[in-house]
Amino acid sequence: MDTTFNESHRPTKKRGRSKSLTKHEVEAARNRLRDAAAAGDVQACAALIALAENQQHQLVVAAA
């Protein structure tokens, strides 16, 4: 009996966590940061500022 995987025996779903984040995961993380910043967390505020500056920088570079 051959126990190797071929096209018809491969699992349909990859096992483990994907390497790239989904849009939902990114949005959930940003929402948690916003909630923490609204509650007064200084590090969360700094992280939101850094993310906003990075987005603006990427937009300027892409437009050039």
Beta strands, then each sheet from edge to edge (+ up, - down):
end
